[in-house]
Amino acid sequence: DTVVSVNNLSCAQSGEHTAITADDCNDNDPAIKPGASEIAGDEVDQNCDGDELCYDDTDNDNYVENGSDTVVSSNSISCQQSGEHTAITAADCNDTVAAINPGATEIPGDEVDQNCDDDELCYDDTDNDNYVENGSDTVLSSNSISCQQSGEHTAITADDCNDTVAAINPGATEIAGDEVDQNCDDDELCYDDTDNDDFVENGSDTVLSVNSISCQESGEHTAITADDCNDNNAAIKPGASEIAGDEVDQNCDGDELCYDDTDNDNFVENGSDTVLSPSSISCQQSGEHTSTTTADCDDTDDTICPTCSEVLDDDIDQDCDDRDDITCYDDGDGDDYGLTSQPSTQTSTVDLPATQLCPGARHTQSGDCNDSFVEVFPGVQLDSVTGDTDPACTDTDDDGVCIGGGRDNNDDGDCEDSGEDIDALTSGFRADCDENVDTDESKVNYADNDADNLIDEECFAGNEVMVTEYYSDSAGTEPDWFEIQNMTWFDVDIRSWVIGDGVTTEAIPNSTTILSTGGRAVICHGASATLTCDRTLNTLALEDPTNGSMTTAITLTTAAVTVDTMDANTVFNATATAGTSMQLDNDELDDEFVPGGNEPNNDINTQWCEATATSDTWSGGVASPGTSNEDCP
């Protein structure tokens, strides 16, 4: 290829050359010629060597590692062959892996810089427990392709349910009862509280609260409380009130509260006295008992308890009834002395420490030689002539009969010898009314010895028999009646006695009616279907004291002696309530039979009072016919 240098012999003009050099592969571009510097990646053969200098893209990801790494595209001016690239793109930080280049998508947590930004995308592990909350939470590890910095993690592990607390992750150990899901299984481990009493049996018994991190469901609890010693019973737990004597440890302290039985007699003094049975839930140790039994009145003495045997006459209440068992003697005449030959064991009628008293017609003192004569008892002096201290047992007038009853069988002047007959009922003799020279009528023998239709009349002077209760029924549904009582120490036969009411008189029918000492008889006007009358009078008219019509007295007469007179209207002062009897004060009546006591007087208004209670002897009104009267207020 030549060119004519017009008008010039020089080949120095533009487009001319003097020599044939290596071939210029593009004579239209002065930058292209042999010896020119090859420009990499422009697919132009600047140095005309037939090759192209391409950027090295070993992994064919269209990114070159840096501008200095080139590769010769042999026999080609194209950079499209494998491992070649035409441009210096953003630097490929690893040209051996096609997936690593500036445009690649960063894969979190693999500690490989896929996008060549010199940073690594790590999984977010804020609490550094090697568990991530979920796969979408990531954090950029700046200027590092490591995920080992704080808050970074390399893998999607089991979900961390709380990435702000390192102790909470899928591999953590669950802490029981704190209502925190440490191991991220959506369940909570709770303390086992089977009986729901807020106390657990021990720290190793747990229950899983399924699908819940709450420990508020039945059988669950949040804390290791003081040990519940029985988690099957809500009433048993620390802090519960201990029930004494049941041998159950309600408050779980390892001890039992027992009833205090100091003397070990199986009775406790009261339900409030307790004793602690240390390190035992049994109440079988000494001084302990299981129940509140009948009260032990002395818990220091095992011979004293409600079932203990009473010791007679020791003034000690062994059986806890507040009273002693005492030896009593039948005291038929009420003189506070009984017959030594008739002892019995009785329970006192009054509480200790008071002096113990016998019930009924009995007394603690014995030695009475005649129990039918109230004025005869040991130590009393009745005979001013002889000075004898026990004249009831002395036959001063040598008639073979003793005051109060009995016979002087051996005629030695007394009735106290062994074998003497002092049994009035079998001897045929009742009593000697005095110690004067006797007639037959001065001895109580129930016989009309002088044929005057009067019996033992010399024995009566007045008040030996008295009216002690009075009832008048104004409505007429029940008969009028009154009660008389023998106030003497001998038996009295009242046959042929005359009863008067101020209007008429009527004799008691002539059949034996004996009143023993203290005995009573009910005298009725007319028959009664509800009351047992000892004698019934048909003409006697007792008036109702409530209407003031009683103007004269009831009289009891034998021979020329008026034994008793009681003016009801005057005495009662018209105060009796219809259907209610008037009664002579029982205190006054009892006093008659006490040595040295005062004789009752049924003519005094203050010694009478209305009955307040009915009696088993009669249902017709408020009264006590034939039985003991009430004590007046």
C-alpha positions, 0 to 999 in steps of 0.5 A: 500500500503506497501513496504518491507524495504530490509535488514533494519528494518527501514522505513526511507528509500526512499519511506517508511513510518512508519504510515498510514496517510491521503491518498496520492492521488498521491504517485508518486509526493512528492509535492502532498499529504494531507497537501500540499499547493494547487497551484491555476489554475494548475488543480493538486490536490496538497493537495489531498482534491479532489478539485482544487483551480482555479483563479477567472474569474467571467465574464468568459473572460479568464482574472482574476482580480488579482492572489489572487482571487481564487475559489474552483472547487468543486469535480473537479480538472478542472478549466474549470467550469464557473467562473474559470481560470487556469492562472494569465493572465494580470489583468482583471480590472473588472471581473464582465464584460466579455467585460472588459479585457486586450485583449478587444477592447477599446470603445471610449468616454464611460469612461470605461477601456475595455482593462484594461490599465488604460487609456481611448480612448476619442473622439478628441474635440481639441477646447473643444466645446463638438463637435468632428470633426468625429468618427475616431478622438480619443485621449488617456486620460492617467492614467484616464478613464474619458473623461473630460480633455481638448480636450476630449469628450465622444460621437460622436456628429454632426460633428464639421467642425472645431475642432480647434475653439471652436466657430465653432460647430453644435450647435453654433450660426451662425455669419452673413457675416463673411464667416465662417460656425459656425454651420457646416451646410455647409451654410453661413448666409449673410447680405441681399444686394438685390441690390448688392451695398455693403450696407445692409439695417439693421443688421437683414436682412440676406439671406442664402448662400446655399451650400456655406460659401461665401457671394459673390453671388448676393444679399449677403454681408459680413458686416453690413455697414452703413445702406442702406436705400433702398436695392432695388435700387443700386444707393441708399446707404451711400456714393452715390452722392446725386441728388439735388431736386429729393426728394430721399435720395441717400446717406441715411443720412436722409436729402435731397439736394434741389435747393436753392429757397430763395425767394420761387418763384419756380425758382432757381438762378442756378443749383449749388446753393443747400440747405440741407433739414435737417431730411427730403427728401422733398424739400417742406420747405421754401427756397427749390425747386425740380428742376433746373428751368429757372434761377431766376436772383434774388433769394432774391426777389419773385417778380423777376423770369422768369414768374414774371410780368415786372414793367414798366420803373423801371430799374428792370428786373422782368422777368429775360430777362436782360431787362426792359419793357419800355414806348416807343413813336413812333419816325417816324422822328428819332429825338429821341422824339416820339409823346406823343399820341402814347405810347406803352410798349416795351422790351428794346433792350439792357441789364441792367444796360445800359440805356434802348432803344426802338426797331425800330422807337421808343424812350423813350422820348416824346413831339415831336409836329411833328414826320415827321420833324427830325429837330423838337423836344422839346428844339431845336432852329431853328428860329434865328429871333424869337428865338423860341425853337420849330419853327416847331410848330410856323407859323412865316410867318403867312402862316397857314402852319408850318415847318415840317407839320400841320396847324395853324387852329386858325391863332395864329402863332403856332401849339401847341394849343388844337385841332390844326391840326398837322396831315400832311396826313389829313390836305392836307398840308405836310410841310413848307420848310422854314419860308420865304414868300412862293410860292406854290412850297415851300410847300410840297403838291405834286402838280405842282402849277406853271405848270412847270412839277416839284413838290415842287422844291423849297424844294430841295437844294441837298442831300435830297434824296441819293443813299444808295445801289448799285448792278450791275450784270456782269453775267446778270442773275439779273437786275442792281439796286440801292436804294435811301433814303429820308433823310428829315423831310418831304415826297418827291414825286420823279415822273418826277425826272431824273436818269442818269448813265453817259451814258444816262438819263431817267425820272422816270415815271410820277406817284406818288412815295412818299418817307416818311421820311427815306423811300427807293425806289429801281430803277431797270434797267429791270424787275426782277422775284425775286426783287420788283422794285419801278421803272423800267428804260429801257434805263439806263445802270449801269455798273459793278464796278468790271471791272472798266468801271464805269466812270461817276456818278449816278445822281438824278435831279429835275428841275435845282437841282442835288439832289445827285451824286454818282460816283460808280467807284470812290467811290467803288474803284473797290472793289465790289464782283460780286453778292454782293451789296455795302451799305452806312454805316447804322450808318451814315444813322441813324446819319442823323435822330439824332438831331445834328447828322452828315449828311451822305456822299455817296461820301466817300469810307470809308462810304461804305462796301460790304453786308454780308447777304441776305435779306428777300426782295431778294434772287438774291444776297447778298444785302438788297434792300428796307430795312435797310443797315448793319453797316460797320466794 
